[in-house]
Amino acid sequence: MIQRIQTLFLLIALALTSALLFMDLALLANETGLFKFKFNGIFAVDATNSLVMPTYALTILLVVTLTLLAFIIFLFSKRILQIRLCGIALGLLFGLSGLIYFLGKSASKELGAELSFSWAITLPLISMVFVFMAIKAIGKDEALIRSIDRIR
């Protein structure tokens, strides 16, 4: 049900997290060249755009997180399960931002490059805020339903 505020919060979190599929997460520069850090690897910025270092763990974690967020939206009738899965999504989003940071730092050491993260690294953190707000709204819905049941 789109009219529920928690669905909108989850849709915003899904949109922000899926934006990572299209953005550069960081730029790495050394004396030999420039490299782009994307969700699926680190690529050289030259005529070939060759893959320098794959990031399979980041790709898998991003796909799992996006799938879970999309799945949570359709669980509007099972509020308790929705809250629990939102908690798992919070953990995955936190792990996603930590993995982006870790892979960027380790790639800069391995390539001997200067690392500069783009603002896209904040998107999982902003998504965490929206998922947390969705948890609060789902909890309010559940409390309302339980209070109505007590009245009957």
Disulfide bonds with the S-S distance in Angstrom:
none
